[in-house]
């Protein structure tokens, strides 16, 4: 059985700095400026094999590590007040959020079967394990925990062999609360006793695309649902709440290619999100709205759009 082996390593460093902003304190307002640092490193090993003329299998593992730290500089309130906030002088530095380290280990497998000349069937499974270590923060103890996530996908792609293709797909994804904002807000939220849980979202999608001459076009109708959500508080901390999310939408893109490497295109998105909390029958529906998305790759198979969730305001009764 012939196989191709791919090995990829990566490292990325990000620094986010925020200018001084007034925060309410006991004796008025105090200007503070924060800086957040994120380092991400990892390695991916992938095997690609042919099990026959019509069947292929891709499998491998991912290893990654993410570290985070954040600090904020405090400015002297007397000098700030005397100058109307125009002059700032540092009076101290303290942590802004608890630091953390997340180590991930994932295994995945994806199979493709060319059932006929026109029909291709695919299915895949991903198992992910994460170890989370959170630092002590302003007297609130740190700790360690871990979480698991299992994700599945399946799709059918039909090629009309005239430039047109259609696909039907089911996929699962997950979202995690930011450890720096989930922990450290209260001693009641223990790191050891409150492990992060993956907020899974299921989605079905029906799509069409065309590629011919100097034109490419594609459109997809999707429906996504989940029973939990990340909620943001006024102090920028986050929590996980029981909330039924239902997103229904349509996304379309068209591109025209010209000589000398020039191209022009347009992307249109329409989305109707719905949220229902567990406190009662309250429901919030946001009217259809456009969303800004990057141009989707046309050679990426049936998974066409990197979609972001609609974000309406949730109400409950």
C-alpha positions, 0 to 999 in steps of 0.5 A, a space after each residue: 500500500 503506497 503512502 505519502 507522508 507530510 510533516 508540518 511544524 509551526 510557531 506563531 507569536 501574537 502581541 495585542 496592546 490596548 491604549 489607556 482607557 478609563 475604568 471605574 474605581 472607588 474614587 472615580 476613574 483610573 486609566 489603564 493600558 493592557 498588553 496580551 501575549 499569545 504563543 502557539 507552537 505545534 506539529 502535524 503528521 499526516 499520512 495519505 494512502 490509496 486503499 484501491 482505485 476508488 478509495 483513499 484514506 487520510 489519517 494523522 495526529 496533531 500536537 500543539 501548545 498555546 501559552 498566554 499571559 496578560 498584564 496591565 499598566 496603571 496610571 496615576 489618577 491625580 496626574 490624569 485628572 489634573 490634565 483631563 486625561 491628556 497626561 499619563 504617568 505609570 503608577 504600577 503594573 499588575 496581571 490583567 488575566 490569569 496566564 495559562 498553558 494548553 497542550 493539545 493532542 488530536 488524532 484524525 482519520 478521513 476516508 473518501 470513496 469514489 462510488 461512481 464517476 460522478 459521486 464521491 462519498 466522504 466521512 471523517 472522525 477527529 478525537 481531541 484531548 486538551 490539558 489546561 494549566 491556569 496560573 494563580 491570579 490575584 489570590 485566586 488559586 490556579 490549577 489543572 484540568 483536561 477536556 475531550 471532544 469527538 467530532 464527526 463529518 460526512 458528505 456526498 459530492 456529485 460532479 455533473 461533469 460539465 463544470 457544475 457540482 453539488 454537495 450535501 454535508 453534515 459536520 461538527 465543530 466546537 468552541 471553547 471559552 477563553 481560559 483567561 476570561 473563564 477562570 480568575 473572575 471568582 474563587 467559586 470557579 475552581 480550575 480543578 473542579 470546573 474543567 473546560 467543556 467543548 461547546 459542540 455545534 452540528 451543521 448540515 449544508 447543501 451547496 452548489 458550485 460552478 467553474 468554467 471559462 473565466 468564471 467561478 461561482 458557488 452558493 450554500 444553504 446551511 442550518 446549524 444548532 447547539 445547546 450551549 453558548 459562551 456569554 460575555 459579561 460587562 467585566 469582559 469575563 465569560 461563562 458557559 450557559 445553557 442556550 439553544 442556538 439555531 442559525 439558518 443562512 445562505 452564502 454565495 460567492 462569484 469570481 471573474 478572472 482577467 488577464 495578467 492575474 487580475 480577478 474580481 469577485 463578490 460575496 453575499 451572506 444572509 443569516 437568521 439566528 435564533 436563541 432560546 434560553 433555559 429560563 423560559 420561553 423567551 426567544 430572540 430573533 435577529 433580522 437577516 444581516 450580511 457578514 464579512 467573510 474571506 473568499 472561500 477556496 474553490 479547490 477545497 472540496 465540499 467544505 466551502 465556507 469558513 463560517 462565523 456564528 451569527 451574534 444576536 442579543 439574547 432575551 429570556 423570560 
